[in-house]
């Protein structure tokens, strides 16, 4: 029948060598493809656009295990292409056939095909099948080396953040008439400063690590952590620089300047003459913008973007529960910002500016490493998809070399005598 192409899938397990062999052949440019499963002896019908074409070497003996890795090439039968991958319109990888099989058959096929093939692209969107082949142990050092300059830049950013904290803030003029808005009580912090790294860095990092434990993808772990650290440290640097440059007094500045309540002003300029503790006084000139708010919005907004991509919040299916998960980090950051106003440590404008700063920086840093959450590929980092494409191109080149080789030596090694 001209409307059917038969794809035989089988394997050989050598008990002594433990080598697998997998062979498949298909007649192209036909509308349907039928796949026969190895164990159930069932036939599965797939559209031609689902087809994967491959011809593998078969020299498997007890003493000669399979040395050549399987080279699989995705062919777009809709366009009749035999030479490469049509990235956006080529259809689905062979994994769709694997997904139709039982668990035992699926596990058998997974052992025989390259790990990258277990992730496939459908109408321009990459879908997750198996991410366990790129772990911290197997690819962690490799990925870190590729981004070594990014980590060096991150260390430099941390040094700048620590250095700028030693800078003396600008002492803005504060007259007697201004003290009306700066006489609020001097209270303790509801959210202490030491809790900021826990909330803005460790909490999002813990959730990112939890996703890594589930997905086992080092690319996602590495780029998510790198982006998170860049977001928080960049926000911290900008925040501290603005604090020192603006020098706006806090709402409780009166009690920082006059801890005993006795006001003293310059008779000529009318400026305050403070006699409070210098460290407390310096901190009193760092109201704008709110550091607590900017830190928390940077880390938690980044987490919200990360979660929205991972749970496919914008998949157009209308699951409101997903929005609740995404909104929770933003709610936590907002409550921390409100606490700064309630503690009389910041004016509302300081909190508002800090929140905007944190959200903007977090968004830029997230989009540096991940597609937008509403994108069909928003669940993974750019580097992961680039790795898949590189592996696909490498496998296609290997397949072309196998088919183009016609020397007697190669024919013998590939089983073509």
C-alpha positions as CSV (number, residue, x, y, z in Angstrom):
1,X,0.0,0.0,0.0
2,X,1.4,3.3,-1.1
3,X,-0.2,5.1,1.8
4,X,1.7,3.2,4.5
5,X,5.3,3.1,5.4
6,X,6.3,0.4,7.9
7,X,8.9,1.2,10.5
8,X,10.3,-1.9,12.2
9,X,11.7,-1.3,15.7
10,X,13.7,-4.0,17.4
11,X,16.6,-4.5,19.6
12,X,19.3,-7.1,20.4
13,X,20.5,-7.7,23.9
14,X,23.8,-9.6,24.1
15,X,24.0,-11.2,27.5
16,X,27.8,-11.2,27.6
17,X,28.6,-7.8,26.3
18,X,25.4,-6.0,27.4
19,X,25.3,-4.1,24.1
20,X,22.2,-2.8,22.5
21,X,21.5,-2.5,18.8
22,X,18.6,-0.6,17.3
23,X,17.7,-0.4,13.6
24,X,14.9,1.3,11.8
25,X,14.1,2.1,8.2
26,X,11.2,4.0,6.6
27,X,10.0,4.9,3.2
28,X,9.6,8.7,3.1
29,X,7.0,11.1,1.7
30,X,4.1,8.8,2.6
31,X,1.2,10.1,4.7
32,X,1.2,7.4,7.5
33,X,3.9,5.6,9.4
34,X,3.3,2.4,11.4
35,X,5.5,1.4,14.3
36,X,5.8,-2.1,15.7
37,X,6.6,-2.3,19.4
38,X,9.5,-4.7,20.4
39,X,7.6,-6.7,23.0
40,X,3.8,-6.3,22.6
41,X,3.9,-7.0,18.9
42,X,1.4,-4.2,18.4
43,X,1.2,-1.7,15.6
44,X,0.9,2.0,16.3
45,X,-0.1,4.4,13.6
46,X,1.4,7.9,13.5
47,X,1.1,10.7,10.9
48,X,4.1,11.0,8.6
49,X,5.1,14.3,10.2
50,X,5.8,12.4,13.4
51,X,8.5,10.3,11.7
52,X,12.1,9.9,12.6
53,X,14.4,8.3,10.0
54,X,17.6,6.4,10.9
55,X,19.8,3.7,9.7
56,X,22.2,2.4,12.3
57,X,25.3,0.1,12.1
58,X,24.5,-3.4,13.3
59,X,27.9,-5.1,14.0
60,X,27.2,-6.4,17.5
61,X,29.0,-9.5,18.7
62,X,30.0,-10.9,22.0
63,X,33.5,-9.5,21.6
64,X,32.7,-6.4,19.7
65,X,30.1,-4.2,21.5
66,X,28.5,-1.4,19.6
67,X,31.0,1.4,19.3
68,X,29.1,4.0,17.2
69,X,26.4,5.9,19.0
70,X,23.0,5.9,17.4
71,X,22.7,8.8,14.9
72,X,19.1,9.8,14.5
73,X,17.8,12.5,12.1
74,X,14.4,14.1,12.2
75,X,13.0,14.5,8.8
76,X,10.1,16.7,7.8
77,X,8.0,14.6,5.5
78,X,5.7,17.5,5.0
79,X,8.5,19.1,3.0
80,X,10.2,16.0,1.9
81,X,13.4,17.0,3.6
82,X,16.1,14.4,4.1
83,X,19.0,16.6,4.9
84,X,18.3,18.2,8.3
85,X,15.9,19.4,10.9
86,X,13.1,21.8,10.2
87,X,13.2,23.3,13.6
88,X,9.7,24.9,13.6
89,X,7.7,22.7,11.3
90,X,9.3,19.3,11.3
91,X,6.8,17.6,13.6
92,X,7.5,15.5,16.7
93,X,10.5,13.4,17.6
94,X,10.3,9.7,17.9
95,X,9.5,10.2,21.6
96,X,5.8,10.5,20.6
97,X,6.0,6.9,19.7
98,X,7.8,6.1,22.9
99,X,5.1,7.9,24.9
100,X,2.5,5.6,23.3
101,X,4.2,2.5,24.6
102,X,4.1,0.8,27.9
103,X,6.5,1.6,30.7
104,X,8.8,-1.4,30.0
105,X,9.0,-0.8,26.3
106,X,9.5,2.9,26.9
107,X,12.4,2.2,29.3
108,X,13.9,-0.2,26.7
109,X,13.9,2.4,24.0
110,X,15.3,5.1,26.3
111,X,18.4,2.9,26.8
112,X,19.0,2.7,23.0
113,X,18.5,6.3,21.8
114,X,20.5,9.5,22.7
115,X,19.2,11.3,25.8
116,X,18.7,14.5,23.9
117,X,16.1,12.8,21.7
118,X,13.9,12.4,24.8
119,X,13.2,16.2,24.5
120,X,11.4,17.2,21.4
121,X,10.0,20.2,19.5
122,X,6.4,20.4,18.4
123,X,5.3,23.3,16.2
124,X,8.1,25.5,17.5
125,X,7.7,24.6,21.2
126,X,10.0,22.3,23.0
127,X,8.2,19.9,25.3
128,X,9.7,18.1,28.3
129,X,10.1,14.3,28.1
130,X,13.2,13.5,30.1
131,X,15.7,15.9,31.7
132,X,17.6,13.5,33.9
133,X,20.7,13.2,31.6
134,X,22.3,16.6,32.5
135,X,23.0,16.5,36.2
136,X,25.2,18.4,38.5
137,X,27.6,15.6,38.6
138,X,27.9,15.0,34.9
139,X,27.7,18.5,33.5
140,X,28.0,20.8,36.5
141,X,31.7,21.7,36.0
142,X,31.3,22.0,32.2
143,X,28.5,24.5,32.5
144,X,30.3,26.5,35.2
145,X,33.4,26.8,33.1
146,X,31.4,28.1,30.2
147,X,30.1,30.9,32.4
148,X,33.2,31.5,34.5
149,X,33.4,35.1,33.5
150,X,29.8,35.6,34.6
151,X,30.7,34.2,38.0
152,X,33.7,36.5,38.1
153,X,31.5,39.4,37.4
154,X,29.1,38.2,40.1
155,X,32.0,38.2,42.6
156,X,33.0,41.7,41.5
157,X,29.4,42.8,42.0
158,X,29.5,41.4,45.5
159,X,32.7,43.3,46.3
160,X,31.1,46.6,45.1
161,X,28.0,46.0,47.2
162,X,30.2,45.5,50.3
163,X,32.4,48.5,49.5
164,X,29.5,50.9,48.9
165,X,28.2,50.2,52.3
166,X,31.2,52.0,53.7
167,X,30.4,55.2,51.8
168,X,29.2,58.2,53.9
169,X,25.7,59.2,52.8
170,X,24.8,62.7,51.8
171,X,23.6,64.8,54.7
172,X,20.6,66.6,53.4
173,X,19.4,69.9,54.9
174,X,16.9,69.3,57.7
175,X,15.2,72.4,59.1
176,X,13.0,72.8,62.1
177,X,9.9,73.0,60.0
178,X,10.7,69.7,58.4
179,X,10.8,67.9,61.7
180,X,7.1,67.6,61.8
181,X,7.2,64.7,59.3
182,X,10.3,63.2,60.8
183,X,9.2,62.8,64.5
184,X,7.8,59.3,64.3
185,X,8.7,56.8,67.0
186,X,12.0,55.0,66.8
187,X,10.9,51.3,66.6
188,X,12.7,48.0,66.1
189,X,12.5,46.2,62.7
190,X,9.6,43.8,62.1
191,X,11.8,42.1,59.5
192,X,15.5,42.3,60.7
193,X,18.2,43.0,58.1
194,X,19.8,39.6,58.6
195,X,16.5,38.0,57.3
196,X,16.8,39.7,53.9
197,X,19.3,37.2,52.3
198,X,17.1,34.4,53.6
199,X,14.0,35.7,52.1
200,X,15.4,37.1,48.8
201,X,18.1,34.5,48.1
202,X,17.9,31.3,50.1
203,X,14.1,30.9,49.8
204,X,14.0,31.2,45.9
205,X,17.2,29.1,45.7
206,X,15.6,26.4,47.8
207,X,12.7,26.2,45.4
208,X,15.0,26.2,42.4
209,X,16.9,23.3,43.9
210,X,13.7,21.5,44.5
211,X,12.9,21.7,40.8
212,X,16.4,20.4,40.1
213,X,15.8,17.4,42.3
214,X,12.6,16.7,40.4
215,X,13.9,17.5,36.8
216,X,17.6,16.8,37.2
217,X,18.6,19.5,34.8
218,X,21.8,21.3,35.5
219,X,21.2,24.0,32.9
220,X,18.0,25.1,34.7
221,X,19.7,25.0,38.1
222,X,22.8,26.9,37.1
223,X,21.1,29.6,35.1
224,X,18.3,30.1,37.6
225,X,20.7,30.5,40.5
226,X,23.0,32.7,38.4
227,X,20.1,35.0,37.4
228,X,18.8,35.1,40.9
229,X,22.1,36.3,42.4
230,X,22.6,38.8,39.6
231,X,19.1,40.2,40.2
232,X,19.5,40.6,44.0
233,X,23.1,41.9,43.9
234,X,22.4,44.4,41.1
235,X,19.4,45.6,43.0
236,X,21.4,45.9,46.2
237,X,24.1,47.9,44.4
238,X,21.7,50.3,42.8
239,X,19.7,50.7,46.1
240,X,22.8,51.5,48.2
241,X,24.1,53.9,45.6
242,X,20.8,55.8,45.5
243,X,20.6,55.8,49.3
244,X,24.0,57.5,49.6
245,X,23.4,59.9,46.8
246,X,19.9,61.1,47.9
247,X,20.4,61.1,51.6
248,X,16.7,61.4,52.5
249,X,16.0,61.4,56.2
250,X,13.9,58.5,57.6
251,X,10.5,59.2,59.3
252,X,12.2,58.6,62.7
253,X,15.1,60.9,62.0
254,X,14.2,63.2,64.9
255,X,15.0,60.6,67.5
256,X,18.1,59.5,65.7
257,X,19.4,63.1,65.6
258,X,18.2,64.0,69.1
259,X,18.0,60.8,71.2
260,X,17.4,62.9,74.4
261,X,14.6,64.9,72.7
262,X,16.6,68.2,73.0
263,X,16.6,70.0,69.6
264,X,19.6,72.0,68.5
265,X,19.7,74.0,65.2
266,X,22.3,76.2,63.6
267,X,21.5,79.8,64.2
268,X,22.6,80.9,60.7
269,X,21.4,78.1,58.4
270,X,18.7,76.6,60.5
271,X,20.1,73.1,59.8
272,X,20.0,70.5,62.6
273,X,23.0,69.9,64.8
274,X,22.7,66.3,65.7
275,X,24.2,64.7,68.8
276,X,23.1,61.1,68.2
277,X,25.2,58.1,67.6
278,X,27.0,58.4,64.2
279,X,26.2,55.0,62.9
280,X,22.5,55.4,63.7
281,X,22.6,58.9,62.3
282,X,24.2,57.7,59.0
283,X,21.5,55.1,58.6
284,X,18.9,57.8,59.3
285,X,19.9,59.4,56.0
286,X,19.2,56.3,53.9
287,X,15.5,56.4,53.5
288,X,15.2,56.4,49.7
289,X,14.7,53.8,48.3
290,X,13.7,51.1,50.7
291,X,16.4,48.4,50.8
292,X,14.2,45.8,52.4
293,X,11.6,46.3,49.7
294,X,14.0,46.3,46.8
295,X,15.8,43.2,48.0
296,X,12.6,41.3,48.6
297,X,11.0,42.3,45.3
298,X,14.1,41.4,43.4
299,X,14.4,37.9,44.8
300,X,10.7,37.1,45.1
301,X,9.7,38.7,41.7
302,X,12.4,36.5,40.1
303,X,10.9,33.6,41.9
304,X,7.4,34.5,40.7
305,X,8.7,34.6,37.1
306,X,10.5,31.3,37.5
307,X,7.4,29.6,39.0
308,X,5.1,31.0,36.3
309,X,7.4,29.4,33.6
310,X,7.8,26.1,35.4
311,X,4.1,25.5,36.1
312,X,3.1,27.0,32.7
313,X,0.9,29.6,34.2
314,X,0.1,31.2,30.9
315,X,-0.9,28.1,29.0
316,X,-4.3,29.6,28.1
317,X,-6.2,26.9,30.0
318,X,-7.5,29.2,32.7
319,X,-6.2,27.5,35.9
320,X,-6.5,30.2,38.5
321,X,-4.7,28.1,41.1
322,X,-1.5,28.6,39.1
323,X,-1.9,32.4,39.5
324,X,-2.2,32.0,43.3
325,X,1.1,30.2,43.4
326,X,2.8,33.0,41.3
327,X,1.2,35.8,43.4
328,X,2.3,34.4,46.7
329,X,5.9,35.6,46.5
330,X,4.7,39.0,45.3
331,X,2.4,39.2,48.3
332,X,5.2,38.3,50.7
333,X,7.4,41.0,49.2
334,X,4.5,43.6,49.5
335,X,3.9,42.7,53.1
336,X,7.6,43.3,53.9
337,X,7.4,46.6,52.1
338,X,4.4,47.6,54.1
339,X,6.1,46.6,57.4
340,X,8.8,49.2,56.6
341,X,6.1,52.0,56.6
342,X,4.5,50.6,59.8
343,X,7.9,50.5,61.5
344,X,8.4,54.2,60.5
345,X,11.6,53.3,58.7
346,X,10.5,54.6,55.3
347,X,8.1,56.9,53.7
348,X,5.6,55.3,51.3
349,X,7.4,56.8,48.3
350,X,10.6,54.9,49.4
351,X,8.8,51.6,49.5
352,X,7.1,52.2,46.2
353,X,10.4,53.1,44.5
354,X,12.1,50.1,46.0
355,X,9.4,47.7,44.8
356,X,9.6,49.1,41.2
357,X,13.4,48.8,41.2
358,X,13.4,45.2,42.4
359,X,10.7,44.1,39.9
360,X,12.5,45.8,36.9
361,X,15.9,44.4,37.7
362,X,14.5,40.9,38.4
363,X,12.6,40.9,35.1
364,X,15.7,42.0,33.1
365,X,17.9,39.3,34.8
366,X,15.3,36.6,34.4
367,X,14.9,37.3,30.7
368,X,18.6,37.2,30.2
369,X,18.5,33.5,31.0
370,X,14.9,32.3,30.3
371,X,12.2,33.0,27.7
372,X,9.2,35.0,28.9
373,X,6.9,32.9,31.0
374,X,4.0,33.2,28.5
375,X,6.3,31.8,25.8
376,X,5.7,28.1,24.8
377,X,9.4,27.4,25.8
378,X,9.1,29.4,29.0
379,X,9.7,26.4,31.2
380,X,13.4,26.1,30.5
381,X,16.5,28.3,30.0
382,X,17.9,29.4,26.7
383,X,21.1,27.3,27.2
384,X,19.1,24.1,27.5
385,X,17.4,24.6,24.2
386,X,20.7,25.6,22.6
387,X,22.3,22.4,23.9
388,X,19.5,20.4,22.3
389,X,20.0,22.1,19.0
390,X,23.7,21.6,19.1
391,X,23.2,17.9,19.9
392,X,20.7,17.5,17.1
393,X,23.0,19.1,14.6
394,X,25.9,16.9,15.7
395,X,23.7,13.8,15.3
396,X,22.5,14.9,11.9
397,X,26.1,15.4,10.7
398,X,27.0,12.0,12.1
399,X,24.1,10.5,10.1
400,X,25.2,12.2,6.9
401,X,28.7,10.8,7.4
402,X,27.3,7.3,7.8
403,X,25.2,7.4,4.7
404,X,27.8,9.2,2.6
405,X,30.5,6.8,3.4
406,X,31.0,4.1,0.8
407,X,34.5,2.8,1.4
408,X,35.0,-1.0,1.9
409,X,36.3,-0.4,5.4
410,X,33.4,1.7,6.5
411,X,30.9,-0.7,4.8
412,X,32.4,-3.6,6.7
413,X,32.4,-1.7,10.0
414,X,28.8,-0.6,9.5
415,X,27.6,-4.1,8.6
416,X,27.2,-3.3,4.9
417,X,29.2,-6.1,3.3
